């Protein structure tokens, strides 16, 4: 390991260890009376410094990478708060009601662990981690969206993947649609809502969401797969059903 690489690793550990102690102003290195343009200028320098891509030449461990992501997330939240007059006022005068660095750090770690578990199909465990992330930082819409979606995935369904009771799935869909107005142009959100629409037996709405997901991200394989399945089912229904066609039945 080179000396420079070790210095960078030490800097990651040192910065991560300071997060819980720093105010948003200290985190961004500005005075409490700093103007928005000054805050943004400082944020841009720090965001460039702590973006995970900067460390691409160094073989970081999963733990070190998570710490870099947590630092970047804290810096981003500090910038969003201090450049929004209403949020900044809340932070200055009612700091306990605003997301603090410790909460952001905790929430981000829970969320990253949840996403890793989600990718491997551990929906129940991921749901608990997303719940913890949402509770630690309820202002982050992405955390709540994943929390709600993993709740939906655990709802009882029939052999065709249709929900047995539409009440809670419908409520979850409504909440996701509300979040979507703030978390815009996210292909994963469209995939979530398309999947729920499919579970509610609303195929037309489902395919619309899946197509929007592939428009936003042509590499969204989950949405593309769902579109193919829906189109095959639709084509098969014209000749006695897809499976009837497959097995030569009429």
TIFI-579390 format. One record per residue: residue number from 1; chain; x negated, y, z of N, C-alpha, C in turn. Coordinates in Angstrom, 3 decimals. Example, Ala and Ser with C-alpha at 12.3 -4.5 7.8 and 13.67 -1.06 7.14 Angstrom:
1 A -13.190 -5.690 7.800 -12.300 -4.500 7.800 -13.200 -3.300 7.800
2 A -12.850 -2.250 7.080 -13.670 -1.060 7.140 -12.900 0.030 7.870
END
This chain:
1 A -0.855 -1.200 0.000 0.000 0.000 0.000 -0.886 1.243 0.000
2 A -0.630 2.209 -0.833 -1.417 3.421 -0.896 -1.123 4.300 0.305
3 A -2.085 5.212 0.591 -1.908 6.142 1.706 -0.688 7.018 1.471
4 A -0.501 7.496 0.226 0.638 8.363 -0.090 1.961 7.633 0.136
5 A 2.030 6.384 -0.255 3.256 5.611 -0.057 3.569 5.471 1.423
6 A 2.526 5.232 2.225 2.737 5.104 3.670 3.216 6.420 4.265
7 A 2.665 7.533 3.789 3.096 8.843 4.278 4.568 9.075 3.975
8 A 4.997 8.657 2.794 6.397 8.829 2.406 7.301 7.967 3.278
9 A 6.864 6.734 3.540 7.648 5.850 4.416 7.772 6.460 5.814
10 A 6.675 7.020 6.319 6.698 7.652 7.636 7.633 8.857 7.642
11 A 7.633 9.604 6.540 8.495 10.782 6.442 9.965 10.373 6.443
12 A 10.296 9.264 5.753 11.675 8.758 5.747 12.107 8.406 7.165
13 A 11.248 7.683 7.883 11.570 7.275 9.249 11.742 8.492 10.159
14 A 10.846 9.474 10.006 10.891 10.672 10.844 12.156 11.488 10.582
15 A 12.492 11.679 9.303 13.681 12.462 8.960 14.944 11.753 9.427
16 A 14.993 10.456 9.227 16.160 9.676 9.642 16.349 9.770 11.153
17 A 15.249 9.724 11.889 15.321 9.788 13.337 15.778 11.140 13.862
18 A 15.646 12.193 13.044 16.022 13.539 13.471 17.477 13.895 13.145
19 A 18.131 13.102 12.308 19.451 13.478 11.806 20.451 13.783 12.922
20 A 20.483 12.949 13.938 21.472 13.135 14.995 21.217 14.401 15.811
21 A 19.992 14.920 15.765 19.633 16.081 16.592 19.821 17.403 15.860
22 A 19.891 17.360 14.546 19.911 18.589 13.749 21.322 19.101 13.491
23 A 21.491 20.420 13.532 22.737 21.029 13.067 22.699 21.078 11.548
24 A 23.833 21.394 10.940 23.851 21.521 9.484 22.879 22.607 9.019
25 A 22.782 23.689 9.785 21.874 24.774 9.418 20.421 24.303 9.491
26 A 20.099 23.605 10.571 18.738 23.088 10.728 18.420 22.049 9.661
27 A 19.392 21.229 9.341 19.202 20.203 8.326 18.839 20.811 6.980
28 A 19.505 21.934 6.643 19.248 22.595 5.366 18.126 23.625 5.461
29 A 17.643 23.886 6.683 16.542 24.825 6.857 16.919 26.265 6.604
30 A 18.140 26.652 7.013 18.600 28.031 6.822 19.067 28.603 8.156
31 A 19.158 29.926 8.210 19.659 30.599 9.410 21.179 30.494 9.471
32 A 21.732 30.723 10.657 23.182 30.594 10.825 23.958 31.679 10.082
33 A 23.282 32.764 9.681 23.959 33.830 8.929 23.607 33.779 7.437
34 A 23.069 32.661 6.989 22.650 32.532 5.587 23.839 32.643 4.646
35 A 23.615 33.258 3.491 24.644 33.380 2.462 24.753 32.064 1.681
36 A 25.875 31.929 0.983 26.131 30.677 0.247 25.065 30.378 -0.797
37 A 24.587 31.417 -1.503 23.583 31.165 -2.539 22.264 30.707 -1.928
38 A 21.946 31.217 -0.747 20.731 30.777 -0.059 20.866 29.322 0.403
39 A 22.052 29.004 0.896 22.324 27.634 1.341 22.229 26.670 0.170
40 A 22.818 27.065 -0.968 22.797 26.212 -2.154 21.384 26.028 -2.691
41 A 20.591 27.096 -2.662 19.211 27.000 -3.148 18.404 26.015 -2.299
42 A 18.585 26.089 -0.988 17.887 25.167 -0.090 18.380 23.736 -0.286
43 A 19.692 23.605 -0.459 20.277 22.277 -0.664 19.705 21.617 -1.917
44 A 19.594 22.363 -2.998 19.102 21.795 -4.252 17.678 21.263 -4.110
45 A 16.850 21.994 -3.376 15.485 21.533 -3.155 15.469 20.241 -2.338
46 A 16.296 20.218 -1.292 16.340 19.033 -0.434 16.973 17.840 -1.149
47 A 18.021 18.112 -1.942 18.686 17.033 -2.678 17.721 16.388 -3.665
48 A 16.904 17.203 -4.299 15.903 16.668 -5.225 14.866 15.846 -4.469
49 A 14.488 16.336 -3.294 13.473 15.646 -2.494 13.971 14.305 -1.974
50 A 15.274 14.254 -1.581 15.781 13.063 -0.910 16.679 12.197 -1.783
51 A 16.753 12.488 -3.064 17.520 11.604 -3.948 16.762 10.289 -4.083
52 A 17.498 9.193 -4.035 16.859 7.871 -4.021 15.995 7.627 -5.260
53 A 16.324 8.270 -6.387 15.543 8.075 -7.612 14.103 8.573 -7.452
54 A 13.896 9.523 -6.542 12.547 10.056 -6.320 11.601 8.969 -5.805
55 A 12.186 7.951 -5.177 11.374 6.913 -4.559 11.264 5.659 -5.443
56 A 11.560 5.815 -6.721 11.582 4.666 -7.625 10.203 4.025 -7.802
57 A 9.151 4.797 -7.568 7.798 4.260 -7.727 7.310 3.544 -6.475
58 A 8.128 3.573 -5.428 7.753 2.938 -4.171 8.709 1.780 -3.919
59 A 8.190 0.666 -3.510 9.021 -0.506 -3.258 9.624 -0.401 -1.858
60 A 10.778 0.264 -1.767 11.440 0.446 -0.478 12.198 -0.822 -0.086
61 A 12.243 -1.075 1.205 13.062 -2.174 1.709 14.529 -1.741 1.665
62 A 15.453 -2.681 1.827 16.876 -2.337 1.855 17.168 -1.361 2.987
63 A 16.508 -1.548 4.120 16.710 -0.662 5.265 16.225 0.743 4.954
64 A 15.058 0.858 4.329 14.521 2.175 3.982 15.400 2.864 2.941
65 A 15.878 2.101 1.978 16.751 2.674 0.952 18.061 3.184 1.575
66 A 18.604 2.436 2.515 19.831 2.864 3.197 19.594 4.149 3.975
67 A 18.418 4.275 4.555 18.096 5.484 5.316 17.976 6.693 4.402
68 A 17.370 6.508 3.237 17.274 7.604 2.263 18.679 8.026 1.819
69 A 19.541 7.050 1.553 20.910 7.360 1.138 21.667 8.085 2.244
70 A 21.423 7.699 3.501 22.079 8.361 4.624 21.604 9.800 4.767
71 A 20.313 10.031 4.567 19.764 11.395 4.630 20.371 12.251 3.529
72 A 20.418 11.708 2.326 20.990 12.448 1.193 22.462 12.777 1.453
73 A 23.204 11.817 1.988 24.617 12.030 2.281 24.804 13.129 3.319
74 A 23.959 13.141 4.353 24.054 14.165 5.395 23.775 15.552 4.831
75 A 22.765 15.654 3.966 22.433 16.928 3.330 23.595 17.407 2.464
76 A 24.191 16.497 1.716 25.315 16.832 0.845 26.508 17.326 1.657
77 A 26.796 16.648 2.759 27.922 17.054 3.604 27.660 18.411 4.250
78 A 26.424 18.652 4.666 26.068 19.948 5.249 26.296 21.071 4.239
79 A 25.901 20.821 2.990 26.084 21.827 1.944 27.564 22.077 1.671
80 A 28.350 21.003 1.557 29.785 21.157 1.301 30.456 21.945 2.420
81 A 30.058 21.690 3.638 30.679 22.361 4.782 30.300 23.834 4.843
82 A 29.019 24.134 4.696 28.545 25.505 4.893 28.817 26.426 3.713
83 A 29.164 25.878 2.560 29.503 26.730 1.414 31.011 26.854 1.226
84 A 31.761 26.219 2.100 33.224 26.356 2.092 33.601 27.233 3.282
85 A 34.110 28.456 3.048 34.373 29.393 4.155 35.233 28.806 5.276
86 A 36.298 28.089 4.909 37.175 27.534 5.931 36.471 26.447 6.736
87 A 35.791 25.543 6.023 35.074 24.473 6.715 33.940 25.021 7.567
88 A 33.281 26.048 7.060 32.169 26.628 7.821 32.674 27.279 9.099
89 A 33.804 27.945 9.004 34.387 28.566 10.197 34.742 27.504 11.231
90 A 35.342 26.414 10.762 35.672 25.318 11.669 34.402 24.743 12.303
91 A 33.374 24.614 11.507 32.122 24.044 12.013 31.482 24.961 13.047
92 A 31.520 26.255 12.775 30.885 27.215 13.675 31.618 27.355 15.007
93 A 32.958 27.379 14.946 33.729 27.676 16.157 34.379 26.443 16.794
94 A 34.552 25.402 16.030 35.123 24.169 16.564 34.319 22.994 16.040
95 A 33.039 23.003 16.311 32.124 22.028 15.737 32.532 20.596 16.054
96 A 33.163 20.398 17.160 33.566 19.044 17.521 34.629 18.496 16.579
97 A 35.334 19.388 15.878 36.371 18.947 14.950 35.848 18.733 13.539
98 A 34.627 19.165 13.296 34.050 19.017 11.954 33.102 17.827 11.933
99 A 32.957 17.163 10.807 32.021 16.039 10.728 30.621 16.493 11.104
100 A 29.987 15.823 12.064 28.622 16.175 12.413 27.660 15.168 11.810
101 A 26.394 15.464 11.938 25.379 14.643 11.293 25.413 13.206 11.797
102 A 25.627 13.035 13.103 25.664 11.685 13.673 26.819 10.876 13.086
103 A 27.989 11.522 12.975 29.150 10.826 12.404 28.911 10.469 10.942
104 A 28.318 11.390 10.200 28.045 11.145 8.784 27.075 9.982 8.629
105 A 26.047 9.972 9.453 25.066 8.902 9.416 25.714 7.551 9.712
106 A 26.520 7.525 10.761 27.200 6.287 11.147 28.152 5.823 10.049
107 A 28.949 6.758 9.534 29.930 6.425 8.504 29.268 5.889 7.244
108 A 28.194 6.532 6.825 27.519 6.114 5.597 26.938 4.709 5.737
109 A 26.366 4.424 6.894 25.809 3.087 7.110 26.899 2.022 7.091
110 A 28.032 2.314 7.748 29.158 1.378 7.718 29.635 1.162 6.288
111 A 29.731 2.257 5.532 30.253 2.179 4.165 29.329 1.358 3.260
112 A 28.045 1.603 3.347 27.095 0.868 2.502 27.112 -0.620 2.822
113 A 27.212 -0.953 4.091 27.307 -2.358 4.481 28.614 -2.965 3.968
114 A 29.686 -2.170 4.043 30.979 -2.636 3.552 30.953 -2.907 2.059
115 A 30.320 -2.030 1.285 30.261 -2.224 -0.162 29.469 -3.481 -0.514
116 A 28.394 -3.721 0.220 27.623 -4.939 -0.037 28.462 -6.185 0.220
117 A 29.242 -6.169 1.288 30.095 -7.305 1.608 31.240 -7.421 0.604
118 A 31.759 -6.282 0.175 32.850 -6.244 -0.800 32.423 -6.896 -2.117
119 A 31.195 -6.630 -2.537 30.687 -7.174 -3.792 30.584 -8.693 -3.766
120 A 30.392 -9.247 -2.583 30.269 -10.698 -2.467 31.606 -11.373 -2.180
121 A 32.694 -10.595 -2.157 34.014 -11.175 -1.937 34.430 -11.274 -0.490
122 A 33.650 -10.709 0.409 34.018 -10.738 1.831 34.962 -9.605 2.168
123 A 36.195 -9.709 1.690 37.131 -8.592 1.798 37.528 -8.282 3.242
124 A 37.680 -9.297 4.054 38.093 -9.041 5.438 37.001 -8.290 6.206
125 A 35.771 -8.784 6.102 34.667 -8.111 6.776 34.428 -6.721 6.219
126 A 34.536 -6.580 4.892 34.357 -5.269 4.265 35.421 -4.297 4.756
127 A 36.643 -4.790 4.912 37.742 -3.949 5.378 37.432 -3.355 6.753
128 A 36.889 -4.165 7.644 36.563 -3.681 8.985 35.460 -2.627 8.938
129 A 34.484 -2.822 8.057 33.405 -1.848 7.925 33.900 -0.553 7.288
130 A 34.774 -0.660 6.289 35.347 0.543 5.674 36.232 1.292 6.679
131 A 36.915 0.560 7.511 37.734 1.179 8.561 36.852 1.987 9.500
132 A 35.722 1.406 9.898 34.797 2.095 10.790 34.222 3.349 10.122
133 A 33.906 3.247 8.824 33.386 4.400 8.089 34.425 5.509 8.019
134 A 35.670 5.135 7.734 36.758 6.111 7.647 36.995 6.800 8.985
135 A 36.951 6.043 10.066 37.178 6.621 11.388 36.041 7.555 11.796
136 A 34.820 7.236 11.373 33.676 8.084 11.704 33.660 9.370 10.881
137 A 34.178 9.297 9.641 34.219 10.484 8.775 35.505 10.466 7.954
138 A 36.626 10.837 8.579 37.932 10.762 7.903 38.091 11.726 6.730
139 A 37.172 12.679 6.584 37.268 13.642 5.486 36.770 13.069 4.160
140 A 36.090 11.951 4.199 35.534 11.361 2.989 36.568 10.446 2.330
141 A 37.108 10.894 1.196 38.172 10.152 0.526 37.757 8.785 0.033
142 A 36.506 8.632 -0.369 36.041 7.345 -0.892 36.122 6.261 0.179
143 A 35.774 6.627 1.420 35.831 5.650 2.504 37.264 5.165 2.712
144 A 38.197 6.103 2.716 39.596 5.741 2.938 40.128 4.898 1.784
145 A 39.725 5.219 0.563 40.198 4.468 -0.605 39.774 3.004 -0.523
146 A 38.526 2.764 -0.196 38.047 1.389 -0.070 38.714 0.675 1.110
147 A 38.952 1.406 2.168 39.624 0.842 3.342 41.038 0.389 2.977
148 A 41.763 1.228 2.255 43.129 0.883 1.857 43.145 -0.266 0.852
149 A 42.225 -0.237 -0.109 42.229 -1.266 -1.142 41.908 -2.646 -0.565
150 A 40.961 -2.715 0.353 40.650 -4.013 0.950 41.779 -4.492 1.856
151 A 42.578 -3.568 2.354 43.791 -3.992 3.068 44.751 -4.647 2.083
152 A 44.919 -4.020 0.917 45.809 -4.587 -0.102 45.358 -5.988 -0.510
153 A 44.058 -6.189 -0.678 43.548 -7.477 -1.134 43.888 -8.620 -0.172
154 A 44.155 -8.276 1.078 44.468 -9.299 2.074 45.969 -9.550 2.229
155 A 46.785 -8.790 1.512 48.233 -8.966 1.585 48.642 -10.242 0.850
156 A 49.609 -10.960 1.397 50.044 -12.241 0.824 50.604 -12.064 -0.585
157 A 50.212 -13.008 -1.449 50.640 -12.970 -2.848 51.042 -14.368 -3.297
158 A 51.798 -14.435 -4.389 52.173 -15.743 -4.913 51.059 -16.278 -5.810
159 A 51.310 -17.419 -6.434 50.277 -18.070 -7.241 49.887 -17.267 -8.471
160 A 50.726 -16.311 -8.857 50.425 -15.455 -10.002 49.806 -14.121 -9.595
161 A 49.521 -13.978 -8.296 48.904 -12.753 -7.821 49.875 -11.621 -7.563
162 A 51.184 -11.919 -7.539 52.185 -10.895 -7.258 52.454 -10.852 -5.752
163 A 52.571 -9.660 -5.203 52.786 -9.529 -3.762 54.156 -10.083 -3.383
164 A 54.224 -10.670 -2.200 55.484 -11.249 -1.739 56.417 -10.188 -1.167
165 A 55.823 -9.111 -0.681 56.617 -7.999 -0.150 55.998 -6.705 -0.663
166 A 56.798 -5.868 -1.310 56.266 -4.681 -1.986 56.128 -3.449 -1.084
167 A 56.632 -3.504 0.123 56.692 -2.301 0.956 55.316 -1.704 1.230
168 A 54.421 -2.500 1.819 53.097 -1.976 2.163 52.251 -1.701 0.924
169 A 52.216 -2.580 -0.090 51.449 -2.267 -1.298 51.888 -0.962 -1.962
170 A 53.197 -0.708 -1.961 53.702 0.538 -2.544 53.197 1.739 -1.761
171 A 53.172 1.619 -0.434 52.685 2.705 0.413 51.185 2.930 0.192
172 A 50.433 1.832 0.057 48.996 1.946 -0.193 48.746 2.639 -1.529
173 A 49.498 2.255 -2.545 49.351 2.872 -3.862 49.618 4.372 -3.792
174 A 50.637 4.748 -3.052 50.969 6.168 -2.916 49.828 6.935 -2.251
175 A 49.222 6.332 -1.225 48.100 6.981 -0.539 46.894 7.105 -1.464
176 A 46.640 6.072 -2.261 45.523 6.131 -3.201 45.746 7.199 -4.266
177 A 46.979 7.331 -4.717 47.295 8.360 -5.719 47.049 9.750 -5.148
178 A 47.322 9.916 -3.856 47.067 11.208 -3.208 45.564 11.463 -3.099
179 A 44.815 10.441 -2.721 43.356 10.574 -2.622 42.762 10.877 -3.991
180 A 43.348 10.258 -5.027 42.823 10.407 -6.380 42.856 11.855 -6.861
181 A 43.758 12.668 -6.311 43.813 14.078 -6.701 42.568 14.831 -6.229
182 A 41.883 14.276 -5.233 40.661 14.896 -4.711 39.411 14.158 -5.190
183 A 39.522 12.850 -5.357 38.402 12.037 -5.851 38.676 11.751 -7.326
184 A 38.393 12.721 -8.176 38.795 12.644 -9.582 37.768 11.929 -10.442
185 A 38.291 11.354 -11.549 37.469 10.745 -12.595 36.537 9.670 -12.042
186 A 37.096 8.788 -11.214 36.353 7.655 -10.673 36.960 6.378 -11.245
187 A 36.163 5.641 -12.005 36.707 4.450 -12.645 37.116 3.389 -11.634
188 A 36.384 3.304 -10.514 36.747 2.298 -9.512 38.115 2.584 -8.906
189 A 38.456 3.875 -8.759 39.767 4.236 -8.227 40.870 3.796 -9.188
190 A 40.646 3.993 -10.488 41.618 3.566 -11.480 41.790 2.043 -11.467
191 A 40.682 1.338 -11.265 40.751 -0.125 -11.185 41.537 -0.558 -9.960
192 A 41.309 0.104 -8.832 42.062 -0.209 -7.612 43.561 -0.051 -7.858
193 A 43.942 1.087 -8.411 45.366 1.367 -8.594 45.970 0.454 -9.657
194 A 45.197 0.124 -10.683 45.682 -0.807 -11.698 45.934 -2.184 -11.120
195 A 45.054 -2.630 -10.250 45.205 -3.946 -9.623 46.451 -3.988 -8.749
196 A 46.703 -2.905 -8.019 47.896 -2.864 -7.166 49.164 -2.817 -8.012
197 A 49.133 -2.039 -9.077 50.285 -2.009 -9.986 50.552 -3.398 -10.558
198 A 49.499 -4.126 -10.846 49.650 -5.482 -11.361 50.275 -6.386 -10.301
199 A 49.855 -6.218 -9.057 50.433 -6.988 -7.966 51.891 -6.668 -7.732
200 A 52.278 -5.446 -8.080 53.674 -5.026 -7.959 54.489 -5.403 -9.196
201 A 53.847 -6.087 -10.141 54.473 -6.535 -11.377 54.805 -5.381 -12.318
202 A 54.014 -4.324 -12.232 54.180 -3.178 -13.122 53.054 -3.227 -14.162
203 A 53.183 -4.110 -15.133 52.094 -4.364 -16.069 51.782 -3.157 -16.954
204 A 52.796 -2.429 -17.356 52.559 -1.274 -18.224 51.728 -0.218 -17.507
205 A 52.086 0.073 -16.251 51.307 1.046 -15.478 49.909 0.527 -15.189
206 A 49.832 -0.793 -14.943 48.529 -1.395 -14.638 47.568 -1.245 -15.801
207 A 47.996 -1.589 -16.990 47.093 -1.530 -18.146 46.696 -0.088 -18.459
208 A 47.577 0.856 -18.150 47.246 2.263 -18.343 46.089 2.673 -17.428
209 A 46.140 2.228 -16.184 45.052 2.526 -15.248 43.754 1.828 -15.674
210 A 43.862 0.587 -16.111 42.659 -0.147 -16.519 42.007 0.501 -17.740
211 A 42.816 0.961 -18.667 42.265 1.630 -19.849 41.585 2.947 -19.473
212 A 42.170 3.663 -18.521 41.555 4.904 -18.047 40.210 4.593 -17.385
213 A 40.151 3.480 -16.654 38.908 3.082 -15.997 37.814 2.806 -17.018
214 A 38.152 2.110 -18.105 37.149 1.798 -19.120 36.760 3.032 -19.922
215 A 37.681 3.998 -20.010 37.354 5.267 -20.672 36.310 6.023 -19.845
216 A 36.514 6.031 -18.519 35.586 6.723 -17.633 34.257 5.984 -17.525
217 A 34.331 4.660 -17.599 33.123 3.847 -17.491 33.248 2.627 -18.401
218 A 32.669 2.682 -19.588 32.763 1.558 -20.534 32.179 0.260 -19.995
219 A 31.396 0.341 -18.926 30.797 -0.859 -18.335 31.583 -1.394 -17.153
220 A 32.819 -0.926 -16.986 33.660 -1.440 -15.905 34.219 -2.801 -16.349
221 A 33.520 -3.851 -15.976 33.867 -5.190 -16.455 35.165 -5.711 -15.834
222 A 35.460 -5.310 -14.592 36.702 -5.763 -13.956 37.916 -5.244 -14.718
223 A 37.891 -3.960 -15.075 39.008 -3.375 -15.814 39.132 -3.996 -17.207
224 A 38.000 -4.209 -17.879 38.024 -4.806 -19.218 38.581 -6.224 -19.172
225 A 38.218 -6.961 -18.138 38.728 -8.332 -18.003 40.231 -8.333 -17.791
226 A 40.727 -7.418 -16.975 42.164 -7.348 -16.720 42.925 -6.981 -17.991
227 A 42.368 -6.083 -18.785 43.012 -5.703 -20.046 43.119 -6.911 -20.975
228 A 42.031 -7.677 -21.069 42.051 -8.867 -21.924 43.117 -9.864 -21.458
229 A 43.183 -10.094 -20.157 44.162 -11.039 -19.623 45.593 -10.579 -19.883
230 A 45.838 -9.285 -19.702 47.181 -8.753 -19.937 47.560 -8.839 -21.412
231 A 46.618 -8.549 -22.278 46.905 -8.620 -23.709 47.135 -10.066 -24.159
232 A 46.381 -11.008 -23.586 46.588 -12.419 -23.902 47.958 -12.882 -23.420
233 A 48.326 -12.427 -22.229 49.633 -12.806 -21.678 50.756 -12.230 -22.533
234 A 50.580 -10.986 -22.945 51.603 -10.342 -23.769 51.739 -11.045 -25.113
235 A 50.600 -11.412 -25.696 50.635 -12.113 -26.981 51.232 -13.492 -26.857
236 A 50.924 -14.178 -25.743 51.445 -15.517 -25.544 52.924 -15.545 -25.304
237 A 53.483 -14.482 -24.696 54.914 -14.474 -24.381 55.787 -14.460 -25.629
238 A 55.196 -14.053 -26.766 55.987 -13.985 -27.993 56.227 -15.361 -28.594
239 A 55.433 -16.330 -28.150 55.584 -17.669 -28.718 55.755 -18.704 -27.618
240 A 56.599 -18.380 -26.683 56.901 -19.333 -25.624 55.970 -19.261 -24.446
241 A 55.138 -18.217 -24.360 54.245 -18.074 -23.230 52.827 -18.446 -23.608
242 A 51.899 -17.787 -22.965 50.491 -17.997 -23.283 50.070 -19.446 -23.086
243 A 50.428 -20.029 -21.935 50.017 -21.400 -21.660 50.742 -22.397 -22.571
244 A 51.988 -22.081 -22.922 52.707 -22.950 -23.859 52.000 -22.929 -25.202
245 A 51.548 -21.773 -25.626 50.836 -21.673 -26.889 49.515 -22.423 -26.826
246 A 48.844 -22.288 -25.659 47.554 -22.924 -25.483 47.656 -24.435 -25.615
247 A 48.727 -25.022 -25.069 48.875 -26.473 -25.073 49.811 -26.979 -26.214
248 A 50.134 -26.079 -27.134 50.911 -26.480 -28.300 52.369 -26.714 -28.013
249 A 52.893 -26.085 -26.930 54.312 -26.277 -26.591 55.113 -25.080 -27.092
250 A 56.419 -25.333 -27.290 57.329 -24.277 -27.756 58.479 -24.151 -26.809
END
